[in-house]
Amino acid sequence: MEYKSLRKVFADQVIRHARKDSAIVMLHVDCKEATGIDGFVSEFPERVYNLGIGEQNAVSTAAGMALSGLIPVFNSYAMFLWGRAFDQIRNNVCLTNANVKLVGSHLGLDVGVDGVTHQVVEDVALARTLPNMEIISPADEVEMRGAVTYMLEQKGPVYLRTGKTKVGEFLSQDYEFKIGAPVVLREGKDVALLSHGLMLERAVKAAETLESEGVSVKVVNISSIKPLDKKLLLEMLKGMAGVVTVEDHSIYGGLGSLAAEILSENMPMPLLRIGVPDLFGESASGDELYTKFSMNVKHIAAAARKVMQGKTGDELF
C-alpha cells in the first residue's frame, strides 16, 4: 500500500482547478510549508495572501473576498483555525453563507509531540453546530481529489480536513465522491465500525483481526460528516449487533455523538465510541497517545467484541 500526504494531494488538486478558474485564491497565516500549500504559492504568487499570525483576520478577509465573487481557500492548523476564529467563522462566513473554503491541517492526537496546544480534538464538534457549514474528512488520495473538486464547485462554506500523517489507499481509482454518502469499505454482518480520515486504517486493521476470529465486520467510511445521508447509513447498519465509532477527536460532538444521535432516534442498538475521552492530550508520539487513550487497533477490536455482547459504557479496557 502506498502512503501519501493528503495535504499535498489537496494542494495539487486546488492548483489544477486554479489553472482553469482565476477566482480561486489562497489565504494562509504564515504556514505555507507546514500546511502543504507551497506549490500553490510558487505557481500563483499573485493569488496568495499571507495574513500573518492572525486567523481571525484571515477568516474575515476570506468572507469579504467571497462576497466579492472570489473563491477563497483558507488553509491553517485546525487548532488555530477553530480555536481562534470561531466567532468570525460563525458570524462572517456561516451567517452570510459566504463561499469560503476552510482547510484544517494537523488534526487530533496525531499531531503528537507538538502537544496539547496544537492537538485539536474539537473541530468537528464546533463545525457541526454551524448552519450552512459542510464538513468533509477524506479517507485517501482518491477521495481527497473528489472532495476538493466538490468543495471548489459547491457554493457555500465547506470545512475540509487534511491532517498531517500520510495515509494509505482504500478506494478504487474510479470512485466518485458524493457529499452526504457513507461508503462501505468492507462488507460484514455482525458488527459495524464507523470511521473517517486517518483512523480508517486502524478500523480496517481491527476488522482484519476480528475476521481472523470469525467475526464478520462492516467498515463504513463517514467522510461526509455533514451533511450525512442518515437513511442510507441506517440501511447499512440494519441487523448489526452493535456499532463502534473510531475517530481522532473527542468522543463528545464528533462522529461518536453523531452516531448516537442517529441511532437513538431511529434504530437503537449498542454503541461504543473510540476517541479522545474527557481529557486533554499530551506531548508524545501519535502512536503512544493512541495507546494511552485506548484508540489503537487492539482497543478497537476489543470494543467491537464488547458491543457485540451488548456491553456499553466508559470502563471498557
Summary of the structure (lengths in Angstrom):
residues: 317
radius of gyration: 19.0
end to end distance: 30.7
largest distance: 59.3
contacts: 1141
relative contact order: 0.12
helix: 42%
strand: 20%
